[in-house]
Amino acid sequence: MIGVGIALFIIGVIFLFIIPWVGIPVGIVGLVLLVLYLAGFGRRAARGEQPQQPR
């Protein structure tokens, strides 16, 4: 997901100068994907042993 976000952001910046009405939405989608990745969405849950509760 991080690769797709970075790629869309870079393509959006390039298209911003060529075709602005295409570059702006593509850049925004890429930026949203980057923010979601940094926030922790799209990552696999850590697999580990849960601590046992004393009875």
PyMOL Python script that loads the backbone (N, CA, C, O; Angstrom):
from pymol import cmd

cmd.read_pdbstr("""\
ATOM      1  N   MET A   1       0.827  -1.189   0.000  1.00  0.00           N
ATOM      2  CA  MET A   1       0.000   0.000   0.000  1.00  0.00           C
ATOM      3  C   MET A   1       0.870   1.250   0.000  1.00  0.00           C
ATOM      4  O   MET A   1       0.498   2.266  -0.587  1.00  0.00           O
ATOM      5  N   ILE A   2       2.008   1.180   0.646  1.00  0.00           N
ATOM      6  CA  ILE A   2       2.876   2.352   0.692  1.00  0.00           C
ATOM      7  C   ILE A   2       3.416   2.667  -0.694  1.00  0.00           C
ATOM      8  O   ILE A   2       3.557   3.833  -1.062  1.00  0.00           O
ATOM      9  N   GLY A   3       3.718   1.626  -1.461  1.00  0.00           N
ATOM     10  CA  GLY A   3       4.232   1.841  -2.816  1.00  0.00           C
ATOM     11  C   GLY A   3       3.193   2.461  -3.723  1.00  0.00           C
ATOM     12  O   GLY A   3       3.510   3.343  -4.521  1.00  0.00           O
ATOM     13  N   VAL A   4       1.959   2.010  -3.612  1.00  0.00           N
ATOM     14  CA  VAL A   4       0.878   2.572  -4.424  1.00  0.00           C
ATOM     15  C   VAL A   4       0.631   4.022  -4.044  1.00  0.00           C
ATOM     16  O   VAL A   4       0.417   4.867  -4.913  1.00  0.00           O
ATOM     17  N   GLY A   5       0.660   4.312  -2.746  1.00  0.00           N
ATOM     18  CA  GLY A   5       0.451   5.689  -2.288  1.00  0.00           C
ATOM     19  C   GLY A   5       1.533   6.632  -2.789  1.00  0.00           C
ATOM     20  O   GLY A   5       1.235   7.733  -3.253  1.00  0.00           O
ATOM     21  N   ILE A   6       2.786   6.205  -2.696  1.00  0.00           N
ATOM     22  CA  ILE A   6       3.887   7.047  -3.170  1.00  0.00           C
ATOM     23  C   ILE A   6       3.807   7.236  -4.675  1.00  0.00           C
ATOM     24  O   ILE A   6       4.009   8.340  -5.181  1.00  0.00           O
ATOM     25  N   ALA A   7       3.508   6.140  -5.400  1.00  0.00           N
ATOM     26  CA  ALA A   7       3.416   6.228  -6.857  1.00  0.00           C
ATOM     27  C   ALA A   7       2.297   7.169  -7.289  1.00  0.00           C
ATOM     28  O   ALA A   7       2.501   8.002  -8.172  1.00  0.00           O
ATOM     29  N   LEU A   8       1.124   7.049  -6.685  1.00  0.00           N
ATOM     30  CA  LEU A   8       0.020   7.932  -7.041  1.00  0.00           C
ATOM     31  C   LEU A   8       0.332   9.382  -6.704  1.00  0.00           C
ATOM     32  O   LEU A   8      -0.035  10.287  -7.453  1.00  0.00           O
ATOM     33  N   PHE A   9       0.998   9.604  -5.595  1.00  0.00           N
ATOM     34  CA  PHE A   9       1.353  10.972  -5.217  1.00  0.00           C
ATOM     35  C   PHE A   9       2.317  11.585  -6.234  1.00  0.00           C
ATOM     36  O   PHE A   9       2.144  12.732  -6.645  1.00  0.00           O
ATOM     37  N   ILE A  10       3.326  10.821  -6.637  1.00  0.00           N
ATOM     38  CA  ILE A  10       4.304  11.327  -7.605  1.00  0.00           C
ATOM     39  C   ILE A  10       3.647  11.547  -8.966  1.00  0.00           C
ATOM     40  O   ILE A  10       3.885  12.569  -9.611  1.00  0.00           O
ATOM     41  N   ILE A  11       2.823  10.596  -9.406  1.00  0.00           N
ATOM     42  CA  ILE A  11       2.103  10.771 -10.676  1.00  0.00           C
ATOM     43  C   ILE A  11       1.181  11.977 -10.598  1.00  0.00           C
ATOM     44  O   ILE A  11       1.053  12.723 -11.569  1.00  0.00           O
ATOM     45  N   GLY A  12       0.541  12.174  -9.456  1.00  0.00           N
ATOM     46  CA  GLY A  12      -0.326  13.343  -9.282  1.00  0.00           C
ATOM     47  C   GLY A  12       0.437  14.651  -9.387  1.00  0.00           C
ATOM     48  O   GLY A  12      -0.056  15.606  -9.989  1.00  0.00           O
ATOM     49  N   VAL A  13       1.635  14.712  -8.810  1.00  0.00           N
ATOM     50  CA  VAL A  13       2.446  15.933  -8.886  1.00  0.00           C
ATOM     51  C   VAL A  13       2.887  16.188 -10.328  1.00  0.00           C
ATOM     52  O   VAL A  13       2.885  17.330 -10.787  1.00  0.00           O
ATOM     53  N   ILE A  14       3.263  15.126 -11.038  1.00  0.00           N
ATOM     54  CA  ILE A  14       3.667  15.295 -12.443  1.00  0.00           C
ATOM     55  C   ILE A  14       2.490  15.758 -13.288  1.00  0.00           C
ATOM     56  O   ILE A  14       2.616  16.700 -14.071  1.00  0.00           O
ATOM     57  N   PHE A  15       1.338  15.094 -13.131  1.00  0.00           N
ATOM     58  CA  PHE A  15       0.164  15.485 -13.912  1.00  0.00           C
ATOM     59  C   PHE A  15      -0.393  16.839 -13.487  1.00  0.00           C
ATOM     60  O   PHE A  15      -1.146  17.456 -14.240  1.00  0.00           O
ATOM     61  N   LEU A  16      -0.039  17.306 -12.305  1.00  0.00           N
ATOM     62  CA  LEU A  16      -0.495  18.614 -11.853  1.00  0.00           C
ATOM     63  C   LEU A  16      -0.026  19.703 -12.805  1.00  0.00           C
ATOM     64  O   LEU A  16      -0.731  20.688 -13.025  1.00  0.00           O
ATOM     65  N   PHE A  17       1.167  19.527 -13.371  1.00  0.00           N
ATOM     66  CA  PHE A  17       1.701  20.530 -14.287  1.00  0.00           C
ATOM     67  C   PHE A  17       1.258  20.289 -15.726  1.00  0.00           C
ATOM     68  O   PHE A  17       1.250  21.220 -16.531  1.00  0.00           O
ATOM     69  N   ILE A  18       0.890  19.053 -16.061  1.00  0.00           N
ATOM     70  CA  ILE A  18       0.490  18.729 -17.430  1.00  0.00           C
ATOM     71  C   ILE A  18      -1.025  18.861 -17.589  1.00  0.00           C
ATOM     72  O   ILE A  18      -1.499  19.626 -18.429  1.00  0.00           O
ATOM     73  N   ILE A  19      -1.775  18.121 -16.790  1.00  0.00           N
ATOM     74  CA  ILE A  19      -3.238  18.123 -16.831  1.00  0.00           C
ATOM     75  C   ILE A  19      -3.734  18.319 -15.399  1.00  0.00           C
ATOM     76  O   ILE A  19      -3.920  17.339 -14.678  1.00  0.00           O
ATOM     77  N   PRO A  20      -3.949  19.557 -14.975  1.00  0.00           N
ATOM     78  CA  PRO A  20      -4.277  19.822 -13.561  1.00  0.00           C
ATOM     79  C   PRO A  20      -5.533  19.113 -13.059  1.00  0.00           C
ATOM     80  O   PRO A  20      -5.557  18.684 -11.905  1.00  0.00           O
ATOM     81  N   TRP A  21      -6.573  18.972 -13.876  1.00  0.00           N
ATOM     82  CA  TRP A  21      -7.811  18.356 -13.397  1.00  0.00           C
ATOM     83  C   TRP A  21      -7.664  16.854 -13.209  1.00  0.00           C
ATOM     84  O   TRP A  21      -8.539  16.224 -12.615  1.00  0.00           O
ATOM     85  N   VAL A  22      -6.579  16.266 -13.701  1.00  0.00           N
ATOM     86  CA  VAL A  22      -6.284  14.858 -13.447  1.00  0.00           C
ATOM     87  C   VAL A  22      -5.279  14.737 -12.298  1.00  0.00           C
ATOM     88  O   VAL A  22      -5.402  13.845 -11.458  1.00  0.00           O
ATOM     89  N   GLY A  23      -4.307  15.611 -12.260  1.00  0.00           N
ATOM     90  CA  GLY A  23      -3.246  15.528 -11.268  1.00  0.00           C
ATOM     91  C   GLY A  23      -3.705  15.776  -9.847  1.00  0.00           C
ATOM     92  O   GLY A  23      -3.214  15.146  -8.910  1.00  0.00           O
ATOM     93  N   ILE A  24      -4.643  16.688  -9.685  1.00  0.00           N
ATOM     94  CA  ILE A  24      -5.103  17.020  -8.333  1.00  0.00           C
ATOM     95  C   ILE A  24      -5.793  15.824  -7.665  1.00  0.00           C
ATOM     96  O   ILE A  24      -5.418  15.467  -6.549  1.00  0.00           O
ATOM     97  N   PRO A  25      -6.800  15.186  -8.312  1.00  0.00           N
ATOM     98  CA  PRO A  25      -7.434  14.033  -7.635  1.00  0.00           C
ATOM     99  C   PRO A  25      -6.481  12.854  -7.433  1.00  0.00           C
ATOM    100  O   PRO A  25      -6.545  12.181  -6.405  1.00  0.00           O
ATOM    101  N   VAL A  26      -5.602  12.597  -8.398  1.00  0.00           N
ATOM    102  CA  VAL A  26      -4.663  11.483  -8.262  1.00  0.00           C
ATOM    103  C   VAL A  26      -3.702  11.754  -7.105  1.00  0.00           C
ATOM    104  O   VAL A  26      -3.395  10.849  -6.329  1.00  0.00           O
ATOM    105  N   GLY A  27      -3.233  12.977  -6.988  1.00  0.00           N
ATOM    106  CA  GLY A  27      -2.352  13.339  -5.881  1.00  0.00           C
ATOM    107  C   GLY A  27      -3.042  13.243  -4.532  1.00  0.00           C
ATOM    108  O   GLY A  27      -2.435  12.824  -3.547  1.00  0.00           O
ATOM    109  N   ILE A  28      -4.308  13.630  -4.488  1.00  0.00           N
ATOM    110  CA  ILE A  28      -5.061  13.559  -3.231  1.00  0.00           C
ATOM    111  C   ILE A  28      -5.259  12.105  -2.812  1.00  0.00           C
ATOM    112  O   ILE A  28      -5.119  11.773  -1.635  1.00  0.00           O
ATOM    113  N   VAL A  29      -5.587  11.233  -3.776  1.00  0.00           N
ATOM    114  CA  VAL A  29      -5.753   9.811  -3.458  1.00  0.00           C
ATOM    115  C   VAL A  29      -4.441   9.230  -2.947  1.00  0.00           C
ATOM    116  O   VAL A  29      -4.436   8.476  -1.974  1.00  0.00           O
ATOM    117  N   GLY A  30      -3.335   9.570  -3.590  1.00  0.00           N
ATOM    118  CA  GLY A  30      -2.036   9.097  -3.128  1.00  0.00           C
ATOM    119  C   GLY A  30      -1.705   9.590  -1.739  1.00  0.00           C
ATOM    120  O   GLY A  30      -1.169   8.843  -0.920  1.00  0.00           O
ATOM    121  N   LEU A  31      -2.020  10.849  -1.468  1.00  0.00           N
ATOM    122  CA  LEU A  31      -1.758  11.407  -0.146  1.00  0.00           C
ATOM    123  C   LEU A  31      -2.612  10.731   0.925  1.00  0.00           C
ATOM    124  O   LEU A  31      -2.135  10.473   2.031  1.00  0.00           O
ATOM    125  N   VAL A  32      -3.873  10.445   0.600  1.00  0.00           N
ATOM    126  CA  VAL A  32      -4.753   9.760   1.554  1.00  0.00           C
ATOM    127  C   VAL A  32      -4.222   8.361   1.856  1.00  0.00           C
ATOM    128  O   VAL A  32      -4.225   7.935   3.012  1.00  0.00           O
ATOM    129  N   LEU A  33      -3.763   7.638   0.824  1.00  0.00           N
ATOM    130  CA  LEU A  33      -3.209   6.306   1.049  1.00  0.00           C
ATOM    131  C   LEU A  33      -1.953   6.367   1.920  1.00  0.00           C
ATOM    132  O   LEU A  33      -1.751   5.508   2.779  1.00  0.00           O
ATOM    133  N   LEU A  34      -1.115   7.375   1.703  1.00  0.00           N
ATOM    134  CA  LEU A  34       0.080   7.524   2.537  1.00  0.00           C
ATOM    135  C   LEU A  34      -0.290   7.786   3.995  1.00  0.00           C
ATOM    136  O   LEU A  34       0.304   7.205   4.904  1.00  0.00           O
ATOM    137  N   VAL A  35      -1.262   8.654   4.216  1.00  0.00           N
ATOM    138  CA  VAL A  35      -1.681   8.974   5.585  1.00  0.00           C
ATOM    139  C   VAL A  35      -2.296   7.747   6.252  1.00  0.00           C
ATOM    140  O   VAL A  35      -2.038   7.480   7.426  1.00  0.00           O
ATOM    141  N   LEU A  36      -3.117   6.993   5.499  1.00  0.00           N
ATOM    142  CA  LEU A  36      -3.709   5.792   6.068  1.00  0.00           C
ATOM    143  C   LEU A  36      -2.643   4.764   6.428  1.00  0.00           C
ATOM    144  O   LEU A  36      -2.746   4.097   7.457  1.00  0.00           O
ATOM    145  N   TYR A  37      -1.619   4.632   5.588  1.00  0.00           N
ATOM    146  CA  TYR A  37      -0.541   3.692   5.896  1.00  0.00           C
ATOM    147  C   TYR A  37       0.210   4.127   7.153  1.00  0.00           C
ATOM    148  O   TYR A  37       0.518   3.302   8.013  1.00  0.00           O
ATOM    149  N   LEU A  38       0.499   5.412   7.256  1.00  0.00           N
ATOM    150  CA  LEU A  38       1.225   5.898   8.422  1.00  0.00           C
ATOM    151  C   LEU A  38       0.385   5.798   9.693  1.00  0.00           C
ATOM    152  O   LEU A  38       0.927   5.680  10.792  1.00  0.00           O
ATOM    153  N   ALA A  39      -0.946   5.847   9.538  1.00  0.00           N
ATOM    154  CA  ALA A  39      -1.826   5.718  10.698  1.00  0.00           C
ATOM    155  C   ALA A  39      -1.971   4.264  11.145  1.00  0.00           C
ATOM    156  O   ALA A  39      -2.449   4.001  12.249  1.00  0.00           O
ATOM    157  N   GLY A  40      -1.559   3.317  10.294  1.00  0.00           N
ATOM    158  CA  GLY A  40      -1.604   1.927  10.699  1.00  0.00           C
ATOM    159  C   GLY A  40      -2.618   1.081   9.972  1.00  0.00           C
ATOM    160  O   GLY A  40      -2.698  -0.120  10.230  1.00  0.00           O
ATOM    161  N   PHE A  41      -3.400   1.653   9.071  1.00  0.00           N
ATOM    162  CA  PHE A  41      -4.367   0.865   8.323  1.00  0.00           C
ATOM    163  C   PHE A  41      -3.654   0.061   7.251  1.00  0.00           C
ATOM    164  O   PHE A  41      -2.692   0.538   6.649  1.00  0.00           O
ATOM    165  N   GLY A  42      -4.120  -1.156   7.009  1.00  0.00           N
ATOM    166  CA  GLY A  42      -3.547  -1.993   5.977  1.00  0.00           C
ATOM    167  C   GLY A  42      -2.402  -2.861   6.437  1.00  0.00           C
ATOM    168  O   GLY A  42      -1.856  -3.630   5.646  1.00  0.00           O
ATOM    169  N   ARG A  43      -2.028  -2.758   7.686  1.00  0.00           N
ATOM    170  CA  ARG A  43      -0.952  -3.608   8.209  1.00  0.00           C
ATOM    171  C   ARG A  43      -1.564  -4.858   8.814  1.00  0.00           C
ATOM    172  O   ARG A  43      -2.707  -4.854   9.271  1.00  0.00           O
ATOM    173  N   ARG A  44      -0.791  -5.914   8.806  1.00  0.00           N
ATOM    174  CA  ARG A  44      -1.259  -7.144   9.425  1.00  0.00           C
ATOM    175  C   ARG A  44      -1.121  -7.054  10.936  1.00  0.00           C
ATOM    176  O   ARG A  44      -0.218  -6.401  11.459  1.00  0.00           O
ATOM    177  N   ALA A  45      -2.013  -7.706  11.606  1.00  0.00           N
ATOM    178  CA  ALA A  45      -1.960  -7.712  13.066  1.00  0.00           C
ATOM    179  C   ALA A  45      -0.755  -8.529  13.516  1.00  0.00           C
ATOM    180  O   ALA A  45      -0.392  -9.520  12.883  1.00  0.00           O
ATOM    181  N   ALA A  46      -0.155  -8.113  14.591  1.00  0.00           N
ATOM    182  CA  ALA A  46       1.006  -8.835  15.128  1.00  0.00           C
ATOM    183  C   ALA A  46       0.532 -10.148  15.721  1.00  0.00           C
ATOM    184  O   ALA A  46      -0.430 -10.196  16.488  1.00  0.00           O
ATOM    185  N   ARG A  47       1.227 -11.209  15.349  1.00  0.00           N
ATOM    186  CA  ARG A  47       0.891 -12.521  15.894  1.00  0.00           C
ATOM    187  C   ARG A  47       1.847 -12.824  17.033  1.00  0.00           C
ATOM    188  O   ARG A  47       3.052 -12.971  16.832  1.00  0.00           O
ATOM    189  N   GLY A  48       1.315 -12.911  18.179  1.00  0.00           N
ATOM    190  CA  GLY A  48       2.141 -13.196  19.340  1.00  0.00           C
ATOM    191  C   GLY A  48       1.301 -13.835  20.431  1.00  0.00           C
ATOM    192  O   GLY A  48       0.072 -13.848  20.371  1.00  0.00           O
ATOM    193  N   GLU A  49       1.973 -14.347  21.399  1.00  0.00           N
ATOM    194  CA  GLU A  49       1.269 -14.959  22.513  1.00  0.00           C
ATOM    195  C   GLU A  49       0.711 -13.874  23.421  1.00  0.00           C
ATOM    196  O   GLU A  49       1.401 -12.915  23.766  1.00  0.00           O
ATOM    197  N   GLN A  50      -0.524 -14.039  23.792  1.00  0.00           N
ATOM    198  CA  GLN A  50      -1.156 -13.103  24.709  1.00  0.00           C
ATOM    199  C   GLN A  50      -0.771 -13.499  26.137  1.00  0.00           C
ATOM    200  O   GLN A  50      -0.720 -14.688  26.453  1.00  0.00           O
ATOM    201  N   PRO A  51      -0.502 -12.524  26.996  1.00  0.00           N
ATOM    202  CA  PRO A  51      -0.168 -12.874  28.382  1.00  0.00           C
ATOM    203  C   PRO A  51      -1.364 -13.510  29.083  1.00  0.00           C
ATOM    204  O   PRO A  51      -2.512 -13.108  28.891  1.00  0.00           O
ATOM    205  N   GLN A  52      -1.059 -14.510  29.897  1.00  0.00           N
ATOM    206  CA  GLN A  52      -2.122 -15.214  30.615  1.00  0.00           C
ATOM    207  C   GLN A  52      -2.531 -14.410  31.848  1.00  0.00           C
ATOM    208  O   GLN A  52      -1.695 -13.866  32.570  1.00  0.00           O
ATOM    209  N   GLN A  53      -3.820 -14.355  32.059  1.00  0.00           N
ATOM    210  CA  GLN A  53      -4.347 -13.658  33.226  1.00  0.00           C
ATOM    211  C   GLN A  53      -4.272 -14.591  34.433  1.00  0.00           C
ATOM    212  O   GLN A  53      -4.644 -15.760  34.332  1.00  0.00           O
ATOM    213  N   PRO A  54      -3.801 -14.093  35.561  1.00  0.00           N
ATOM    214  CA  PRO A  54      -3.779 -14.952  36.775  1.00  0.00           C
ATOM    215  C   PRO A  54      -5.200 -15.269  37.226  1.00  0.00           C
ATOM    216  O   PRO A  54      -6.088 -14.417  37.182  1.00  0.00           O
ATOM    217  N   ARG A  55      -5.397 -16.514  37.660  1.00  0.00           N
ATOM    218  CA  ARG A  55      -6.750 -16.945  38.087  1.00  0.00           C
ATOM    219  C   ARG A  55      -6.901 -16.907  39.571  1.00  0.00           C
ATOM    220  O   ARG A  55      -7.967 -17.236  40.092  1.00  0.00           O
TER     221      ARG A  55
END
""", "prot")
cmd.dss("prot")
cmd.show_as("cartoon", "prot")
cmd.util.cbc("prot")
cmd.orient("prot")
